[in-house]
C-alpha cells in the first residue's frame, strides 16, 4: 500500500512549523499582524501547500518544480522571521528555533527530491524494457536537467545564519 501525502514526514514537519507560526502571530497587535504576520503565515503555509501539490503531480519535472516553489517559500519565511527579530516581535532565541526547524525541513525536502529522482529513474528503466506502440508526442522534462538537491550546503548554511 502506498502512503498518502498526509503520511509524508516532510509534510508533517512543514505543517507543524506553519501552525506554530500561526499561533505566535495571532498574539501580535493588528499592525504587526498586518505588516509582517500575514506574510510570514502565508509563506509558511505555502511551504506545505507546494509539497502537497508536488505530490499530486504526475510528471517528475512538475513534481520537482513545486518542490522548488516550496524552497522559495521556505526562504521567504526565513526572511520574515528575520524581520520579526529586528522589529522586536520575537526574541532572537525564538527566531533561532524556527530557523533550526526550517533548516531541518530543508534537509527533508532534499531527501524527498532525491527519492523522487530515484523513483523516476527506476520508472524510466522499467519503461525502457517494455515493448509498446509508439505514443503521441508530448513534452516531458528530462529528469537529468534537475539537481537531486533543492538546497546546497551553502543554502543550508545561509538558512542557519
HELIX and SHEET records of a PDB file:
HELIX    1   1 UNK A    5  UNK A    7  5                                   3    
HELIX    2   2 UNK A    9  UNK A   25  1                                  17    
HELIX    3   3 UNK A   30  UNK A   32  1                                   3    
HELIX    4   4 UNK A   33  UNK A   37  3                                   5    
HELIX    5   5 UNK A   38  UNK A   56  1                                  19    
HELIX    6   6 UNK A   60  UNK A   86  1                                  27    
HELIX    7   7 UNK A   92  UNK A  128  1                                  37    
HELIX    8   8 UNK A  143  UNK A  145  5                                   3    
HELIX    9   9 UNK A  153  UNK A  160  1                                   8    
END                                                                             
